[in-house]
Structure formats: C-alpha cells, structure tokens
Amino acid sequence: MEEVPLEYKIALGQIPRIGDISARKLVAFFGSVEALFREPASSMMKIPGIGETLARNICDRSYLDSAKREAEFVSKYNIKTYFYLDADYPYRLGQCEDSPVVFFYKGNADLDADKILSIVGTRSATIRGREICDKIVSTLAARHSNLLIVSGLAYGIDIAAHKSALKHGLPTVGVLGTGLKTIYPSLHRPIAEEMVKQGGLISDFSSDTPPNRGNFIKRNRIIAGLADATLVVESGIKGGALISADIAASYNRDVLAVPGRVNDQFSAGCNNLIKSNKAAMVESASDIEYILDWIVREKEKPLKKAIPEDLSPEEEMIVSLLTEQGEADTDTIHRITGIPIFKLSQVLLQLEIKNMVKFSPGNIYKLAL
C-alpha cells in the first residue's frame, strides 16, 4: 500500500462534523485517502448519510491548511502519529469500530503491550480509593512487568493510577481530552512529564485544542479500547468512569469494579455495576489475574534422569554434551568430544540400549528424559 502523506492522515480526522466511522466509509467508498480530497461535492452526496451540508464541509478543504500546520508540529516535536490504515496501529484499539482514524502519541511505552489495564474512577477519590488503587497496581507490578496502565490524567483515581504505576516501575499512558500542547489539569504537568519518560501521552485532538467537557467524554473510547479490561475503582452513581465502563462493555472487553460500602456515595456506581452484572467484582489484584487469566504459573522443572555409574568415559562425555546443548548431530559430537567416527556409532548405540539417549532424523541425538 502506498504511504499516505501525513497531512492527509491528519486532515481526515479534522473534517468538520465527520466522525471516525463516517471517515472510514468515505475512504472505503473512494478507494484511498488522497482520492477523497480530490472528489467534488456531487460525488460525496452519492454516499448514504452524506448530505449537502456534509459534502460542502468535506470539499471546503480549508482544514488541509490546519492539517499541514499540525503535521509540522508533530514532526518538530517527534510526536508519533498513528493512522488507522497503518500496520502499527494498536491492534486492540483497531478492533473498535469508532476508534480514532488518527491520534498522536508522545512517549515510549508499547501500545501493543502483552497486558494492558485501564484504571478509571471518580475525580473525588477517597483515601480508601487511592490506597486500593495503589495496592492493586503494586501487586500487579510485582508479578507482571509486561503490564501497561492506562488512564485519563484527571483528578482522583486517574492520577492515583498513574502515580502508582510510576512508583512501582510500570509504564503508564494518559489519554488527554486536550491537544498535546495543553496538560489539563495543569497541576498534573510534572506527572505528565514523568509519564513521557515511562509511558506516554495520547490525544486524538489537534495540538492546540483546549479543555472541553465533550472532549473528555470522547477520549474515553480510547481509554477503553486500548486495554484488555477497564477497572473502576470508585465512582458515584453518575460519572465519566461509568461511561468508560459502558464503552468497554460495548467493545466486549472485561469490565471490573471495586465494591464499596452500601451507603458510600463514592462507590455507588461501582456497586451498581456489580449488582447489575455489568462488571466483575474485584477486591484484590488476584481477582484481576483470575478474571483475565493472568495467573502466574510456575513452570514445572523436568525431572533429571538418573545417570548410571557404569558409563564409560566416552559415554560420559556424550551425556555431558547433550545435557549442556540439549541436542547434537553426530558430526558435532565427534568434533567436540574427539571420539573417532568409527567408534562413535558404537558408543551412541550403547547409550540407546541403556535408554540414555534417543535418535531423531538427521542423525540428531537427545537425552532420553
């Protein structure tokens, strides 16, 4: 596939009133991103759902100038641009129908990490909520070094999750409701700077986008879509964390929730998720490991075969070699042990009779465990 110019990738995500799903349909209809930007409004209106107003928006092309400026910005500051048609687009997020056609990433964490957990919750987190969050993250960090923690850099549980991940050596990624020029809330800028070194920051908004309530709701689909599961640590009966949980469920991802006291307003949302069977109850990191099948199982050590004491010196050399290397062909055995070829076949035969080695095609010998 021919590489799409960066400014066109960015422009596709900036067409006014065209969402991610419609943008994909437009590209599919015209066959390529570049073709979309060459077509007249009359062609646009042939697509179901694209009326005269939307067709004019697409053909206005003024957003291309903005896209060029954005392309210059991301190139200047070494910001990675992920486009939905690129091979390295995060595979979990790519499974979501409404995932962003383009988003921007500053950091070094692997967005296709083996294990990814999103942690969300109320902005008015209690001491109990923060302590539970830290306990879960610390336990998971001790057992799963290949885990990435995702959240939204907001007050409360979000920032608690990021801080815990940094403290316990896990990479953590924050999904912003602003452009990458703005850290909101500004109080979290020092943490955000640490996250760029040990994780990263993601935004699907242009760099100069200011804080806007609708943006924070929209970014929740990325928080849910990047992860294997979304954990709600604390939430009132309403809130953005519950929106993230609903989105995760719509993606057929696991939703987890920490229960709280019956009359605790900060856990009412979590309790309701559990009561309505929308979330699995989590009281500890072990529950998460069980639900997501992340249980660390110790590998069984193979039983060592008892070595007879009556082996000849040549037989001992061969057994020692195969113990160290696992397997070897006759040429390798001859070269390393120095046993003459005419004698080697006889020694190997004796080891087979003693059930110490076994023969495989290609003159390969292994220890018979």
C-alpha positions in Angstrom: 0.0 0.0 0.0 1.3 3.5 -0.9 2.2 5.6 2.0 -0.4 8.3 2.8 1.0 11.8 3.3 1.0 12.8 6.9 -1.1 15.9 6.3 -3.8 13.8 4.6 -3.9 11.4 7.6 -4.4 14.3 10.0 -6.9 16.1 7.7 -9.1 13.0 7.6 -9.6 13.4 11.4 -10.3 17.1 11.2 -13.1 17.2 8.6 -15.9 19.2 10.4 -18.9 17.0 11.6 -17.4 13.8 10.1 -16.8 11.2 12.8 -14.4 8.3 12.7 -16.9 5.8 11.4 -18.0 8.0 8.5 -14.4 8.9 7.7 -13.7 5.2 7.2 -16.7 4.8 5.0 -15.6 7.8 2.8 -12.1 6.3 2.3 -13.6 2.9 1.5 -16.0 4.4 -1.0 -13.4 6.4 -2.9 -10.6 3.8 -2.6 -7.9 5.9 -0.9 -7.4 8.9 1.4 -5.9 11.0 -1.4 -8.9 10.3 -3.7 -11.3 11.6 -1.0 -9.7 15.0 -1.1 -9.9 15.2 -4.9 -13.6 14.4 -5.3 -16.3 17.1 -5.9 -19.3 17.6 -3.6 -21.6 15.8 -6.2 -19.6 12.6 -5.7 -19.8 13.0 -1.9 -23.6 13.1 -1.9 -23.8 9.7 -3.5 -22.7 8.2 -0.3 -25.6 7.2 2.1 -25.7 9.5 5.0 -23.7 12.3 3.4 -26.0 15.2 2.6 -25.3 18.6 1.0 -24.0 20.2 4.2 -21.5 17.4 5.0 -20.5 17.3 1.3 -19.7 21.0 1.5 -17.7 20.5 4.7 -15.6 17.8 3.1 -15.0 19.8 -0.1 -14.2 23.1 1.7 -10.6 21.8 2.1 -9.7 24.7 4.5 -8.9 22.1 7.1 -6.0 21.0 5.0 -4.1 24.1 5.9 -4.6 23.3 9.6 -3.5 19.7 9.0 -0.3 20.9 7.3 0.5 23.1 10.4 -0.3 20.1 12.7 2.0 17.9 10.6 4.8 20.4 11.0 4.2 20.5 14.8 4.3 16.7 15.3 7.3 16.3 13.1 9.2 19.1 15.0 8.5 17.6 18.4 8.9 13.9 17.4 5.3 13.1 18.1 4.2 9.7 16.7 1.1 9.8 14.5 -1.0 6.6 14.4 -3.3 6.2 11.4 -6.0 3.5 11.3 -4.6 2.1 8.0 -1.1 1.8 9.2 0.3 -1.6 10.1 1.5 -0.4 13.6 -1.9 0.9 14.7 -2.6 -0.6 18.1 -4.4 -3.9 17.4 -6.7 -3.7 20.4 -7.9 -0.2 19.5 -8.1 -1.2 15.9 -10.8 -3.7 16.8 -13.1 -0.9 17.9 -15.4 0.5 15.2 -15.3 4.1 16.4 -11.6 4.2 17.2 -9.9 7.4 16.1 -8.8 7.4 12.4 -5.7 9.3 13.6 -4.2 10.0 17.0 -1.0 11.5 18.4 1.4 9.9 20.9 4.4 11.2 22.8 6.2 8.5 24.8 8.0 5.2 24.7 5.5 2.6 26.0 4.4 -0.2 23.8 0.7 0.4 22.9 0.5 -3.3 22.0 1.9 -4.5 25.3 1.2 -8.1 26.3 -1.1 -6.9 29.1 -3.0 -3.6 29.3 -5.3 -2.4 32.1 -7.3 0.8 32.1 -8.0 2.2 35.6 -10.7 4.9 36.0 -12.8 6.4 38.7 -14.2 9.4 40.4 -12.3 12.8 40.5 -13.3 13.0 44.2 -11.3 9.9 45.2 -11.3 9.0 48.9 -8.2 7.9 50.8 -9.6 4.4 50.7 -9.9 4.5 46.9 -6.4 5.7 46.4 -5.0 3.1 48.8 -6.9 0.3 47.0 -5.6 1.6 43.6 -2.0 1.6 44.8 -2.3 -1.8 46.4 -3.7 -3.4 43.2 -1.1 -1.7 41.0 1.8 -2.5 43.2 0.8 -6.2 43.4 0.3 -6.4 39.6 3.7 -4.7 39.1 5.5 -7.3 41.2 4.0 -10.1 39.1 3.6 -8.6 35.6 6.5 -6.5 34.3 4.9 -6.5 30.9 1.8 -4.6 32.1 0.8 -1.2 30.8 -1.5 1.0 32.9 -3.9 3.4 31.0 -5.9 6.3 32.5 -7.0 9.8 31.8 -4.7 12.1 33.8 -7.7 13.6 35.6 -8.0 14.3 39.3 -8.8 11.5 41.7 -8.4 7.8 40.7 -6.9 8.6 37.3 -3.8 10.4 38.7 -3.6 7.9 41.5 -3.3 5.1 39.0 -0.6 7.0 37.0 1.4 7.8 40.2 1.2 4.2 41.4 2.4 2.8 38.1 5.4 5.2 38.0 6.2 4.4 41.7 6.2 0.7 41.1 8.1 0.7 37.8 5.2 0.1 35.3 4.8 2.2 32.1 1.6 4.3 32.1 -0.2 6.2 29.4 -2.5 9.1 29.8 -5.3 9.8 27.3 -5.9 13.5 27.1 -9.1 15.5 26.4 -7.0 18.3 25.0 -4.2 18.7 22.4 -0.7 17.7 23.4 0.3 21.4 23.9 -2.0 21.5 26.9 -1.8 19.5 30.1 -5.1 19.6 32.0 -5.3 20.0 34.9 -2.0 22.0 34.8 -1.2 20.7 38.3 -0.5 17.3 36.8 2.2 18.6 34.4 5.1 17.2 36.4 3.5 13.8 36.4 2.8 14.0 32.7 6.5 14.8 32.1 7.5 11.7 34.0 5.0 9.7 32.0 6.5 10.7 28.7 9.7 9.1 30.0 8.0 6.0 31.5 4.9 5.6 29.3 3.4 8.4 27.3 0.5 10.7 26.4 -2.1 10.2 23.8 -4.5 12.7 22.1 -6.8 12.5 19.1 -7.2 16.2 19.1 -5.1 18.8 17.3 -2.3 20.2 19.4 -3.9 23.5 20.3 -7.3 22.0 21.4 -8.3 23.5 24.8 -10.1 21.6 27.6 -13.7 21.0 26.7 -16.2 18.7 28.5 -17.2 16.9 25.4 -13.6 16.1 24.6 -13.2 14.2 27.9 -16.2 12.1 27.2 -15.0 11.4 23.6 -11.5 10.4 24.8 -13.0 7.6 27.0 -13.3 5.4 24.0 -9.5 5.3 23.6 -9.1 4.5 27.3 -11.5 1.6 27.0 -10.3 0.5 23.5 -6.6 0.3 24.3 -7.0 -2.1 27.2 -7.8 -5.8 27.8 -10.1 -4.6 30.6 -11.3 -1.5 32.4 -11.2 -1.3 36.2 -13.5 1.2 38.0 -12.0 1.8 41.5 -14.5 4.4 42.8 -17.4 6.1 41.1 -20.6 7.9 42.1 -23.9 6.8 40.5 -23.1 9.0 37.6 -19.7 10.0 36.1 -17.2 9.7 33.3 -15.8 6.4 34.7 -19.1 4.7 34.1 -19.1 6.0 30.5 -15.7 4.3 30.1 -17.1 1.1 31.6 -20.1 1.2 29.2 -17.8 1.7 26.2 -15.5 -1.1 27.3 -18.6 -3.4 27.5 -19.7 -2.4 24.0 -16.2 -3.5 22.8 -16.7 -6.9 24.5 -13.9 -6.1 26.9 -14.0 -7.1 30.6 -15.3 -4.5 33.0 -14.2 -4.8 36.6 -15.3 -2.8 39.7 -14.1 -2.5 43.3 -17.1 -2.7 45.7 -17.7 -0.2 48.4 -19.9 0.2 51.5 -23.7 0.2 50.8 -24.2 3.9 51.7 -20.9 5.2 50.2 -21.8 7.7 47.5 -18.3 7.4 46.0 -18.8 3.7 45.4 -22.5 3.7 44.4 -21.6 3.5 40.7 -19.3 0.5 41.3 -21.8 -1.3 43.4 -24.5 -0.8 40.8 -22.2 -2.1 38.0 -21.6 -5.3 40.1 -25.3 -5.6 41.2 -26.5 -5.3 37.5 -23.9 -7.9 36.3 -22.2 -5.2 34.2 -18.8 -5.7 36.0 -17.0 -8.4 37.8 -16.2 -7.7 41.4 -12.6 -7.0 42.2 -11.3 -7.0 45.8 -7.6 -7.5 45.0 -5.1 -7.9 42.2 -5.6 -11.7 42.4 -9.2 -11.2 41.3 -8.0 -9.4 38.2 -5.4 -12.1 37.4 -8.1 -14.8 37.7 -10.7 -13.0 35.6 -8.2 -12.1 32.8 -6.3 -15.4 33.1 -3.1 -13.5 34.1 -2.3 -16.0 36.9 1.4 -16.6 37.0 2.1 -20.4 37.0 5.5 -21.7 37.9 7.0 -23.8 35.1 7.4 -27.4 36.0 11.0 -28.4 36.1 11.7 -31.6 34.1 12.9 -34.5 36.1 16.5 -35.3 35.6 17.2 -38.8 34.5 19.5 -40.7 36.9 22.9 -41.2 35.3 24.2 -44.7 35.7 27.6 -45.0 37.4 28.9 -47.6 34.9 29.2 -45.3 31.9 32.4 -45.3 30.0 34.5 -42.1 29.7 33.3 -41.7 26.1 29.6 -42.2 27.2 30.0 -39.7 30.0 31.4 -37.1 27.5 28.4 -37.5 25.2 25.9 -37.4 28.1 27.6 -34.2 29.4 27.5 -32.6 26.0 23.8 -33.4 25.4 22.9 -32.1 28.9 24.5 -28.8 28.1 23.4 -28.4 24.5 20.1 -30.2 24.5 20.8 -32.0 21.2 23.6 -32.5 18.7 24.2 -34.3 15.5 27.0 -36.9 15.1 29.4 -34.5 13.4 29.1 -32.1 16.3 29.5 -34.8 18.9 32.6 -36.1 17.1 34.1 -32.5 16.8 33.6 -31.6 20.4 34.3 -34.9 22.1 37.1 -36.1 19.8 35.7 -39.6 19.7 36.7 -41.2 16.4 33.8 -41.7 13.9 34.3 -45.4 13.7 33.9 -45.7 17.5 31.2 -43.0 17.9 28.4 -45.0 16.4 29.1 -47.9 18.7 29.1 -45.6 21.8 25.9 -44.0 20.8 24.3 -47.4 20.2 25.3 -48.5 23.8 23.7 -45.3 25.2 20.5 -46.0 23.3 20.4 -49.5 24.7 20.9 -48.1 28.2 18.0 -45.7 27.4 20.2 -42.7 28.0 19.8 -41.1 24.5 17.3 -41.2 21.7 17.9 -40.9 18.0 16.0 -38.4 15.8 16.0 -38.0 12.0 19.0 -36.1 10.7 21.5 -38.0 12.9 20.3 -35.9 15.9 20.7 -37.3 19.4 19.0 -36.0 22.5 18.9 -37.2 26.1 16.1 -39.6 26.8 14.3 -37.9 29.7 
